[in-house]
Amino acid sequence: MSRRFWWRSFAERADDPDYLAAIAHEFPEPHGEGGVDRRRFLQLVAASAALAGLDGCSSLPPEHIVPRVEPLAGEEAGVPRYVATALVQEGYATGAILQHRMGRPVKLEGNPDHPASLGAADATLQAAILDLYDPERSAAVLNSGRVVDWNKLTLLLAGKRTDWAKTGGAGLRILTGRMTSPTLAAQLAALLKQYPGAAWHQWEPMSRDAVAGGANLAFGKPVEALPQFDKADIVLAIESDAISSAPGHLAYARAFAERRRAAETGQGKMSRVYAIEATPTLIGASADHRFALKPAEIETTLRAIAAAVGAGPNEWQDGDRPHWVDAVVADLSTHKGVALVHAGAEQSSTIHSLAHAINAALSAPVRYIEPVAVGAADIKSLAAEMHAGKVDTLLILGGNPAYDAPADLGFVEALKRVKLSIQLATHADETAAVAAYHVPALHPFEDWGDGRAFDGTAAIVQPQIRPLVPGHSAAEMIALLAGAQTLDPRKQVIDHWRQTTPGDFDTVWAGWLRRGVIPNTAAGAASVSLRGDFAASLPKPAAAPGLTVLIRPDPFLRDGAQANNGWLQELPRPLTRLVWDNAALIAPATAKRLELGPEDVVEIASAGGAKVRVPALVAPGQAEDCVTLSLGFGRTAIGAVGRDVGVDVGRLRRAGALWQTGATLHPTGEHATLATTQHQQNMAGRDMVRTRPLTAAEDKHETVEASLYPRHPYDGNAWGMTISLSSCIGCGACTAACQAENNIPVVGREEVMRERAMHWIRVDRYWGGTPDAPEIAFQPVPCMHCEDAPCEVVCPVGATTHDSDGLNVMVYNRCVGTRFCSNNCPYKVRRFNFYGYSGNDPRPAMSWNPDVTVRGRGVMEKCTYCIQRIREAKIAADRDDRPIRDGEIVTACQQACPTQAIVFGDINDPKSAVSTRKATPLDYALLEELNTRPRTTYAARVTNRNPAIAEG
Amino acid sequence: MSVMEPGQNLTTISANISEETLNPGRRLWWWGGFLVAVAFTALFVLAIEYLFIAGIGIWGVDIPVAWGFAIANYVWWIGIASGGTIISALFYLTQSEWRSAVNRIAESMTLFAAAAAGVMPILHLGRPSFFYWLFPIPNTMGLWPQFRSPLLWDFFAILTYVVSSVLFWYLGLLPDLALVRDRATTYRRQLFYGIAALGWTGSHTQWRLHKTAYGLLAALMAPLVVSVHSIVGLDFSGGLLPGWHSTQFSPFFVFGAVLSGFATVLLLVIPVRRLYRLETYITAHHLNLLVIFMLLCSLLLAYSYLIDALLPFYGNDEYERAVAIHRFTGEWAWSFWAAVGLNVVIPQLLWFPRLRLRLWLVCLVSFGVFVGMWCERIMLVTSSLYEDFMPSAWGHFTGTVWDWSTLLGSVGFAAAGFFLFLRYVPVASAYELKELLPPAERHG
């Protein structure tokens, strides 16, 4: 075997004589030339042995030392602490509470006091904690890819400041994302005042420009409309993101679901939901009637509806329209004041304005508020200036425009023409590769800041941990440009709020931090009236292209900023159940017409000339001739987790057409394999998800108990769970929460393809009806904790067994891995460590939840009903000598669920919330004919169809 | 047909049988076969080595199909092992004279098949180093195995079976080892066979005790072969899965096991008979009887297949029906049809006496059964698992290169053992053959 030449630097590889001389002396021989010969060696050994013997003669008195094992101040092992903060995503803040164990944050939970969370947390929010611990975060200032000292940059900027003082900041540009932070906005305003020649631009890949544009068209000002689902009997959702991703979606989902499960709880009236959309959404999946229309048809249909409810000219009703429109119109117009329309952010301004007009005509339950975000110039003008060489210094605060800016702006080329470009980001990403300087950003959990929620409520972002990497914050960067006396971000935030707060600021400030919300900061109501010339001012409907490409954010990766997050990559997408991949979603009829087989790779060429090659996925419920592509994939410069996962479809986006474009599609003849977690798409005629019309919801389902054996008595607590299928919107927050709480490892794309995903609670998605107009049902499936558990009897070593509370528990230490339990589990909720997944997970040891065992290779695992939380509550109750209170134990999935679909508690207590829910006639057990008597039961899905619209 | 060709006496039997062990001459076929078997054994060792290093993730098993090749291989090998036991023990008890010529080959085959079977459940475990936890070892924590689990009884059953098989084989071997010892001419052979013969002198007392012990062991082995396969059947029918949860599995598994056992015995006896020129002792009569027994087992198995395929449609269980249909048409349907074809349809050729005498054909049919029974085992394991109750959890199963390596390697391992047996142990039971001689012909 030949010896490989390992080189320590390029100089050595190039045989630079100076360098070789220098390294020759890098590790000098400790004992002079020649080392030690045999004789000398033996002498030394003999002397050492003789000296070692002397040790026995020592008569020093014994001394005692005390090791320094001191707990952190205020920390008690095993006792968690909770610290509020807020996470700003896509500009809007959502309140969060972080659970700290031994001084480090291990789990993110929603903040019940924060209006955008109400205690719930979606998957992206929860995954932020994994971003914090990402070992591949950028940790050094880079200048053209080389590590440089931070001071080099500060000195450079000090010189620049001298110039700006003379020129008024000419050539200085700042690019941010959407901005709701009062501190940053004030800092930027002050900076622009200081340097009148400077300018602030914004680029938000998850643009809401069309939403603002729609309000402008309808009302003449960019107000924000907040739908009030709690007051809506009728909802018309136009590809709405209200319960999936819109700002405030967690709160909307809560209100929405409360009305959806009215038949179960007996409180209020069940709403009726219509969805009109080109590509399926979560609200569409929950809707009673879902209509798949092409974008152009959506607009004409909405015009017809607007005209019919009196919000537009009659000629809008001309032409063909689907048979169900009249029924929808009738339902809307008979529910004035309690019917609303909501359109998703990806819809055109025209559609938004039509929705506003219909809402105005219906006196819909919608709150109008002044815009929460602070606007600035757009990226298009910035790119033009950059191309023209007018930009001398560009500071990019967060964001990754080299990856996500509209392709037609040529942002990468433009960036190369900027003399000094500085990017602040958590990863050395695509933009860092082009920018002159890259500055590592602090994670929001290490940084001070603030942000506003969807309704304007402000919250302080407070650090949860000392920075894990030597990063910098946005407030610091702006202060640096301004030449402020202090760069301390905490000081920037405090100073800003001190100015605007009367009274004893320190007390008030402490209260804000404790609660995680600044009270009374919600945006004021805006008064709106429909513009008189609204109908006339609408642009003419554009001619529909042959094939429309809908470019949509990935449900979890969104714009791709979190692409290095294994939890999000591996969380099955609600409707496609895809992981680690994006695909071109194509309607079954269109796929048939184009003769596309499953997973054929297609080439999509946009009208703008950009091309992408993506595997096709036949997606029921997709409108014909519409192809949906997901953003957030195809990252080329990021950590190993997210690099080259999926295809970057952002290059199809153009500045004026971010969300859809005409395109052509060709099969390439290639095949790709997509990783999904569900292979059977319908219920195969079985009644996994039971659905009942509202009118028949009262039928009690009788269960016959058949057993020769007496029931095992549980005298203390008997934990049980119920899941409301009317409430479940399929968002996957429960799976993400479970993964975070229970130390569930990420297994990677290959292992998912080998059917070894590890999630303890999966959300099954079934298609019903016809492929073109499917019914969509979601069903979260955790362990059923059967009373007569089939898994227990087959384990030869008793590694899975019942505990005194009737839980089916798994003893990892005892498991030898026969896997018979999984075979015998009719629900297939058991997961096996085929490899040492936890050991291979790149996350640092400090990030695991210390309350939950990290499982090794070769053992079975499964949902435990968060037994660590049960024991914690039990210990607390025992200390106080009282029973555990109802609601004291909240499982991770239940806690995160935005719709409160999951209820957990003691089924021995007839008054507990879970017992009350289980008492509904809708309650049923999955596969009850097997007589496993599950502790987890479901409340059947109730639909509230309009009898005027025929089935199908 | 007689059980032995004429012209044999005590001396010729002793000479013929021991000569094969003591002076085998140059046997290229032996070296060739042995080296191939050793190569596959090396593959087996490599596959196991890598398995222990990397974990069972290297196999195709997944959730829902958490059992795969290892279990199928196990059931297959333990079934094959039954052949020797049936021939040796059951036919000993029924005093079928013809068994004496083939029982050594059959028993040795059992030994190595049982060894190959025995390692599979351990390899199958996620944490193989803890396999002994299935054993009821008294411990300070008062922790016992879970006695309701079929797997536990399976562990006991196979342990009993392997230990009994080894004892039975060795006990039957003692007089012949002594014979080889007595005829050996070199010191090393005398030492080796002398130790192995455990001081057998052939005294009347020893013969009496031997006969009693052998009879007792035979009486134990005959029911054991039934119980071990019944319990293997319980491994499946103890579960609640459609396609597994069936009352007929115990006899069904016994039938299948015995079929594969006879097939494998035939597969080995026919070439060994030819190569060792044992036509004198293993006559066409023997082979004919073995083939008829194989045919009988094939018919019994056909009955089980029929019941298994029809009952789901007689009953009203949608899951049973779905699994039955998947067996006929699903992803692993090839294994079902291969099992039906190779185990049931093709062996029907053996109804014709003339075909039964075509040894190459018998070999082919036996080899078909040998393969077909593995197909049946993998079909039973996977077809119930990959599409059971919850449609959302349905999955697939594909064997990986390591799955196949383990399977082929285990064949090599058993074959290598068999080759060693052929070389170092008398291939037929000399003392039992001698008992078959009419008194008049003993000293010819």
Interface residues (C-beta under 8 A of the other chain):
Chain A: Q678 H679 Q680 N682 M683 A684 G685 R686 M688 E751 R754 E755 R756 R762 D764 R765 Y766 Q779 V781 P790 E792 V793 V794 C795 P796 V797 G798 R814 C815 V816 G817 T818 R819 F820 S822 N823 N824 P826 Y827 K828 R830 R831 F832 N833 F834 Y835 G836 R857 G858 V859 M860 L926 L927 L930
Chain B: A54 G55 I56 G57 G60 V61 D62 I63 P64 V65 A66 W67 H124 L125 G126 R127 P128 F130 F131 W133 L134 L143 W144 P145 Q146 R148 S149 P150 L151 L152 F155 D235 G238 G239 L240 L241 E318 A322 L385 E387 D388 F389 M390 P391 S392 A393 W394 G395 H396
